Amino acid sequence: MYETNQGKRPLTTFETLFYFAAGLLFNALGNGFTVATNMGSAPWTASAANLALALHISIADILLAYGLLAAIATLIILRQFDWRRLIGNMIFVVLFSEIIGQIAQIFTNFGLMTAPLWIRITLDFIAIISVGIGVSITQRLQFVLHPLDDLVVVTRFKYFHGDAKIAQLVNFAFPMLISLSIWLITRQLVALNIGTLFSFLCQGYIIQNADRLVFPHLVHKHKNF
């Protein structure tokens, strides 16, 4: 929805495509940089890397399974089966993973992994902020979402009174527990770094502030929850 002085109105097709492209760009560039700097993946990606190491299967398969489980959980919470939502979410997972992989490879080829530590940490923090902005835009738009982001926005308004900080923290608690459990069993831990901690603690704050500051006239469709 787009908020004006006269009230809220539906977005035009052009506006929908523009905001979707903007959200996707912020999100994909941010995720690509976090991979290329190697200073810590987002909690879900980090837990997938640890599960892949422990179970000897690919990270892509685990991330796909995460997406499917999150999409199903969202439908259960909403108590309605929506084929469009489910299929859109899963298409987003597949295409978005491919886009991130390509972007990460481009940035890696620039030699980011060999850059000085302070540069990689700074870029990683900026990248995580970029991811938060992208998630904020696509969550407000609700055109097509990654299933994990869809789950967060639904629980945010259904259970946490619109508080993105709590909703994101609860969402990220699960992959952090997965990584911790794997470490207790295998004594091995990968893909966790300072960026993972920053994402875990701050992404909810970033999303909530981006809701107010980045495209502030784009607002959530509360009626869907």
Salt bridges, closest charged atoms under 4 A:
GLU15 OE2 - ARG9 NH2 2.85
ASP150 OD2 - ARG85 NE 2.79
ASP163 OD1 - LYS165 NZ 3.14
ASP211 OD1 - ARG140 NE 3.30
ASP211 OD2 - ARG156 NH2 2.90
ASP211 OD2 - HIS220 NE2 3.44
